[in-house]
Amino acid sequence: LCDFELDSDYLLRYKLNIPKDSSVEVCTGCTISMELIYEGEAWISIAFSNDGKMVGSEAVIGTPGDGNVLKYIMESKVISGVEPMPESQQTLLDASIEVTDDGQTIMKFTKLMREPGEIEISAGDDNNFLGAYGIDEVLATHTKRQSVVLNLASGVSEEVATPNKAAWLAHGIMAFLSWGVFVPFAVQASVLRAFLPKGHMWIKLHKAFNCIAYALFILIFIIGVVYTSMEGGSHFVNGHQKMGLAMLIMAFGQILAGVFRPPNPVPGEAKAAIRVAWEVGHRVLGVALLSCGFWQMDSGIGLYATKYSLSESDEKHLSIVYWIWIGVMSAVIIFGGVYFKYLKSSGESPVQVAEKKDEKKGVDVTAMESPVGDDSENIQEKDQDV
């Protein structure tokens, strides 16, 4: 048996079975016996490809949940496009899968290397193999996959780089800047307006941050659609893709509503019902979009880690750093909003609150210079956009 490590948790063992009246070059009637060992309990697979891509490949997949080891056609990247071959093509010999007492999943089978209408496995030339495994014993989306070029006779192999890594990395970085930086900054400009210079500075920042975020989001969306098409993938079939489309539509509606918002009443008049409804809707949709954005970025980290086979520790560390940042941004928004509501109800500005505290400490507040002046009017700002 020849051993080949697909990754640190996934081992391929194989043996070429060449009839006495054949050779490696001709290989008439040759078969290959494979044993795949995964350090865990899950479905496992090995696929054969002409170009190193999942779509269009043919796989042998073992599912411990039902004990099946079958040949599959990989018609798309979604689970609905992974279909068992017809019964007439289920030609595997001595196929089995088991989960051992020490938690290993082991799949064994023998396969004809040359079968009519199927991808040929070559004994003497390079072969494109794709390994994959899931998180459960029932077939679902893979958690890790590997792509290698392997010469079975010599044992020489090379890892195949998954394409478009730079594009998807840029997609993720811009998503973080859009929904992890600029959108939270836009919300903070509104809820922390009492701490900004008097006037309309807060609304200018609010609009600017939101416009930058939406421009980045459009670019992110374009990258996702274009490179999914280039890789032969399907559009808007998984949760991440569907959420991205929904967010694009909702964000456009949010911006449009902000541009054509009902006017605030003149001082002394009550707000019209349509203005009150707009303010509530604007805030609710804003919170919904921000929450969706946080989930979408976390989902993207998982997809990138799976696509480019990041280690579990690297994925975990990246996720921890991400959620720490999001936690800080969220805390500023929540506590800033609560503090702003307190100031608004008391009719005091941050400077006035600070002066009261200093008076209690015996500080001469008359000698202090206020960097922002009297903000009592700022707390009563006409626009209530969030």
Legacy VTK file of the C-alpha trace (Angstrom):
# vtk DataFile Version 3.0
C-alpha trace
ASCII
DATASET POLYDATA
POINTS 386 float
0.000 0.000 0.000
1.135 3.542 -0.756
0.272 6.256 1.786
-0.583 9.835 0.875
-1.613 12.452 3.439
-4.446 14.574 2.058
-4.298 16.706 5.214
-3.230 16.229 8.823
-6.523 14.438 9.629
-7.115 12.604 6.356
-4.982 9.767 4.968
-5.251 8.016 1.588
-3.844 4.522 1.150
-3.942 2.934 -2.288
-2.727 -0.086 -4.207
-2.620 -0.608 -7.978
-3.894 -4.011 -9.094
-2.353 -4.707 -12.529
-3.188 -8.011 -14.240
-0.234 -10.201 -15.181
-0.986 -9.879 -18.889
-1.074 -6.039 -18.728
1.271 -3.199 -17.756
1.263 0.274 -16.197
1.304 1.837 -19.660
-1.586 -0.208 -21.102
-3.365 -1.125 -17.852
-6.163 -3.168 -19.378
-8.436 -4.432 -16.613
-6.518 -2.533 -13.905
-8.213 -1.701 -10.627
-7.228 0.467 -7.696
-7.895 -0.401 -4.059
-8.300 2.618 -1.817
-8.543 3.056 1.915
-9.339 6.488 3.366
-8.845 7.159 7.077
-10.290 10.270 8.719
-9.504 11.213 12.314
-13.102 11.852 13.287
-16.656 10.651 12.750
-18.127 12.017 9.510
-18.902 11.285 5.873
-15.756 11.107 3.744
-15.035 11.094 0.018
-12.462 10.951 -2.735
-13.251 12.459 -6.151
-11.655 12.109 -9.581
-11.498 15.167 -11.824
-10.218 16.144 -15.255
-9.360 19.709 -14.246
-9.048 19.704 -10.450
-12.481 21.285 -9.946
-15.358 19.871 -7.941
-18.069 20.566 -10.518
-17.860 17.921 -13.234
-15.921 15.462 -11.099
-16.957 11.947 -10.034
-16.688 10.868 -6.409
-16.844 7.887 -4.136
-18.632 8.980 -0.954
-19.096 6.993 2.216
-21.772 7.897 4.763
-21.445 6.074 8.109
-24.990 7.093 9.020
-26.461 4.537 6.617
-23.302 2.527 5.842
-23.392 3.318 2.114
-20.355 3.681 -0.147
-21.507 4.875 -3.583
-20.288 6.567 -6.735
-21.635 10.099 -7.272
-21.800 12.689 -10.045
-20.823 16.185 -8.847
-23.058 18.443 -10.942
-22.778 21.549 -8.751
-21.317 22.789 -5.471
-24.629 22.592 -3.615
-25.743 19.354 -1.993
-28.734 19.042 -4.331
-26.290 18.744 -7.240
-24.456 15.766 -5.726
-26.338 12.775 -7.140
-25.604 9.020 -6.934
-24.791 7.425 -10.270
-27.371 5.031 -11.756
-27.449 1.524 -10.339
-25.765 0.158 -13.480
-22.684 2.286 -12.713
-22.382 1.258 -9.053
-19.496 -1.103 -9.813
-17.357 -0.738 -6.664
-15.972 -3.941 -5.206
-15.537 -4.770 -1.490
-16.908 -1.350 -0.488
-17.304 -0.639 3.222
-17.272 2.197 5.746
-17.024 2.037 9.520
-16.405 4.203 12.574
-13.890 2.590 14.908
-13.957 2.609 18.700
-11.207 5.229 18.791
-13.232 7.647 16.608
-11.732 7.048 13.161
-13.847 6.835 10.016
-12.444 4.274 7.543
-13.718 3.744 3.995
-12.450 0.955 1.712
-13.255 0.037 -1.886
-11.794 -1.295 -5.121
-12.611 0.515 -8.379
-12.021 -0.176 -12.061
-9.600 2.463 -13.315
-11.169 2.631 -16.768
-14.968 2.537 -17.054
-17.191 3.554 -20.013
-18.495 7.121 -19.743
-16.502 7.877 -16.592
-13.317 9.776 -15.769
-10.320 7.500 -16.245
-7.816 6.956 -13.446
-4.341 6.676 -14.953
-1.679 4.381 -13.525
1.327 6.081 -15.104
0.229 9.711 -15.564
-0.931 12.478 -13.251
-4.433 12.319 -11.766
-6.500 15.100 -10.210
-7.886 13.881 -6.878
-10.180 15.817 -4.542
-10.543 14.755 -0.932
-13.322 16.001 1.331
-15.111 15.280 4.593
-17.959 16.705 6.602
-18.865 17.319 10.204
-21.541 14.635 10.538
-22.210 11.071 9.410
-24.925 12.234 6.991
-23.917 13.788 3.654
-23.951 17.588 3.772
-21.675 20.500 2.851
-18.019 19.615 3.386
-16.020 21.290 6.135
-12.626 20.658 4.539
-11.480 19.660 1.091
-8.145 18.973 -0.581
-7.035 19.108 -4.213
-3.901 17.241 -5.334
-2.250 15.970 -8.484
-0.973 12.451 -7.880
1.008 10.042 -10.040
-0.069 6.635 -8.747
2.891 4.683 -10.138
5.634 6.974 -8.853
3.819 8.375 -5.824
4.898 11.881 -6.854
2.308 14.512 -6.005
1.760 18.218 -5.836
-0.885 20.272 -4.104
-3.204 22.159 -6.417
-3.758 25.769 -5.456
-7.435 26.672 -5.300
-7.888 29.559 -7.762
-8.913 33.174 -7.167
-7.673 33.339 -3.587
-6.700 37.016 -3.887
-10.137 37.943 -5.256
-12.025 36.206 -2.447
-9.648 37.674 0.136
-10.355 41.161 -1.261
-14.078 40.303 -1.143
-13.768 39.524 2.565
-11.620 42.538 3.455
-13.995 44.952 1.733
-16.956 43.265 3.428
-15.306 43.867 6.797
-14.604 47.511 5.955
-18.177 47.994 4.762
-20.176 46.210 7.498
-17.598 45.998 10.272
-16.213 49.543 10.107
-18.115 52.131 8.043
-21.694 51.071 8.843
-20.999 50.944 12.630
-19.250 54.330 12.328
-22.350 55.721 10.585
-24.590 54.519 13.422
-22.169 55.844 16.036
-22.162 59.271 14.363
-25.911 59.381 15.026
-26.124 57.963 18.555
-23.063 59.926 19.725
-24.070 63.201 18.061
-24.045 64.999 21.418
-20.258 64.612 21.533
-19.701 66.083 18.064
-19.360 69.791 17.196
-22.612 71.727 17.236
-24.593 71.782 14.009
-25.014 69.168 11.320
-21.623 67.469 11.571
-23.205 64.208 12.748
-25.584 63.906 9.773
-22.765 64.654 7.323
-20.662 61.871 8.855
-23.683 59.565 8.981
-24.330 60.020 5.267
-20.667 59.838 4.237
-19.976 56.588 6.118
-23.145 54.974 4.768
-22.358 55.983 1.178
-18.814 54.589 1.404
-20.160 51.373 2.918
-22.770 50.919 0.189
-20.256 51.631 -2.594
-17.984 48.943 -1.156
-20.953 46.597 -0.825
-21.798 46.967 -4.537
-18.189 46.135 -5.415
-18.253 43.133 -3.053
-21.444 41.893 -4.703
-19.969 42.212 -8.192
-16.825 40.281 -7.186
-18.961 37.518 -5.691
-21.157 37.134 -8.789
-18.298 37.338 -11.304
-15.958 34.875 -9.584
-18.744 32.441 -8.751
-19.538 32.360 -12.479
-15.869 31.946 -13.398
-15.608 28.952 -11.063
-18.726 27.324 -12.480
-20.736 27.768 -9.291
-24.457 28.430 -8.871
-25.828 31.808 -7.822
-27.977 32.526 -4.752
-28.296 28.920 -3.613
-26.657 28.940 -0.169
-27.397 31.061 2.891
-24.450 33.407 2.363
-25.407 34.204 -1.223
-29.104 34.660 -0.445
-28.324 36.918 2.510
-25.997 39.037 0.377
-28.718 39.612 -2.219
-31.316 40.425 0.440
-28.960 42.874 2.145
-28.171 44.624 -1.142
-31.882 45.221 -1.728
-32.598 46.287 1.867
-29.597 48.630 1.962
-30.738 50.302 -1.252
-34.181 50.784 0.282
-32.630 52.215 3.457
-30.591 54.763 1.532
-33.545 55.697 -0.678
-35.747 56.197 2.404
-33.063 58.391 3.951
-32.871 60.615 0.889
-36.662 61.041 0.638
-37.431 61.119 4.371
-40.457 63.112 5.597
-39.481 66.541 6.979
-39.222 67.275 10.679
-41.808 69.726 12.061
-40.879 73.281 12.927
-40.095 73.889 16.626
-43.224 73.723 18.748
-45.201 71.484 16.396
-45.830 67.780 16.899
-44.294 65.264 14.502
-46.565 63.996 11.770
-47.522 60.319 11.948
-45.602 59.600 8.750
-42.422 61.095 10.269
-42.803 58.999 13.421
-43.374 55.865 11.324
-40.347 56.692 9.175
-38.082 57.112 12.216
-39.183 53.766 13.668
-38.797 51.983 10.333
-35.409 53.582 9.662
-34.069 52.421 13.013
-35.544 48.913 12.800
-34.210 48.324 9.286
-30.844 49.788 10.284
-30.512 47.386 13.213
-31.643 44.461 11.034
-29.090 45.286 8.340
-26.275 45.665 10.847
-27.137 42.324 12.467
-27.304 40.612 9.077
-23.957 42.156 8.164
-22.331 40.777 11.314
-23.684 37.280 10.570
-22.735 37.526 6.893
-19.090 38.294 7.666
-18.838 35.393 10.115
-20.374 33.124 7.487
-17.823 34.372 4.966
-14.943 33.507 7.283
-16.209 29.934 7.442
-16.623 29.671 3.667
-13.141 31.077 3.013
-11.589 28.706 5.552
-13.300 25.736 3.904
-12.478 26.798 0.341
-8.786 27.361 1.028
-8.319 24.666 3.692
-7.348 26.936 6.572
-6.500 25.076 9.738
-9.141 24.964 12.449
-6.883 26.969 14.776
-6.364 29.729 12.181
-10.098 29.908 11.502
-10.838 30.019 15.227
-8.296 32.785 15.888
-9.620 34.872 12.983
-13.185 34.430 14.204
-12.239 35.435 17.766
-10.496 38.622 16.593
-13.476 39.445 14.374
-16.050 39.048 17.151
-13.941 41.068 19.596
-13.986 43.963 17.126
-17.724 43.568 16.502
-18.289 43.427 20.263
-16.475 46.732 20.728
-18.398 48.393 17.883
-21.708 47.092 19.257
-20.905 48.201 22.802
-20.157 51.739 21.647
-23.472 51.851 19.750
-25.559 50.395 22.601
-24.060 52.316 25.511
-23.718 55.479 23.416
-27.386 55.251 22.502
-28.459 54.723 26.108
-26.335 57.670 27.274
-27.734 59.884 24.501
-31.303 59.052 25.550
-30.408 59.924 29.142
-28.988 63.297 28.131
-31.980 64.019 25.925
-34.431 63.271 28.713
-32.478 65.423 31.184
-32.007 68.304 28.732
-28.288 68.442 29.496
-25.256 68.265 27.240
-22.143 66.154 27.912
-20.288 69.341 28.891
-22.969 70.246 31.431
-22.859 66.748 32.915
-19.074 66.977 33.215
-19.342 70.419 34.866
-21.727 69.054 37.503
-19.327 66.253 38.317
-16.450 68.731 38.630
-18.538 70.992 40.879
-19.062 68.087 43.234
-15.287 67.607 43.289
-14.741 71.305 44.016
-13.346 72.217 40.586
-13.723 75.839 39.362
-15.783 75.156 36.270
-15.879 78.821 35.253
-12.207 78.611 34.396
-12.728 75.702 32.028
-12.949 76.130 28.248
-15.575 73.979 26.517
-14.334 72.530 23.246
-17.850 72.244 21.869
-19.772 75.001 23.585
-23.328 74.705 24.843
-24.799 71.551 23.302
-28.283 71.896 24.722
-29.567 72.658 21.251
-27.512 69.828 19.793
-29.361 67.333 21.985
-32.586 68.679 20.497
-31.280 68.199 16.919
-34.155 68.137 14.494
-33.060 65.109 12.490
-33.416 61.810 14.356
-31.776 59.613 11.711
-30.017 56.459 12.817
LINES 1 387
386 0 1 2 3 4 5 6 7 8 9 10 11 12 13 14 15 16 17 18 19 20 21 22 23 24 25 26 27 28 29 30 31 32 33 34 35 36 37 38 39 40 41 42 43 44 45 46 47 48 49 50 51 52 53 54 55 56 57 58 59 60 61 62 63 64 65 66 67 68 69 70 71 72 73 74 75 76 77 78 79 80 81 82 83 84 85 86 87 88 89 90 91 92 93 94 95 96 97 98 99 100 101 102 103 104 105 106 107 108 109 110 111 112 113 114 115 116 117 118 119 120 121 122 123 124 125 126 127 128 129 130 131 132 133 134 135 136 137 138 139 140 141 142 143 144 145 146 147 148 149 150 151 152 153 154 155 156 157 158 159 160 161 162 163 164 165 166 167 168 169 170 171 172 173 174 175 176 177 178 179 180 181 182 183 184 185 186 187 188 189 190 191 192 193 194 195 196 197 198 199 200 201 202 203 204 205 206 207 208 209 210 211 212 213 214 215 216 217 218 219 220 221 222 223 224 225 226 227 228 229 230 231 232 233 234 235 236 237 238 239 240 241 242 243 244 245 246 247 248 249 250 251 252 253 254 255 256 257 258 259 260 261 262 263 264 265 266 267 268 269 270 271 272 273 274 275 276 277 278 279 280 281 282 283 284 285 286 287 288 289 290 291 292 293 294 295 296 297 298 299 300 301 302 303 304 305 306 307 308 309 310 311 312 313 314 315 316 317 318 319 320 321 322 323 324 325 326 327 328 329 330 331 332 333 334 335 336 337 338 339 340 341 342 343 344 345 346 347 348 349 350 351 352 353 354 355 356 357 358 359 360 361 362 363 364 365 366 367 368 369 370 371 372 373 374 375 376 377 378 379 380 381 382 383 384 385
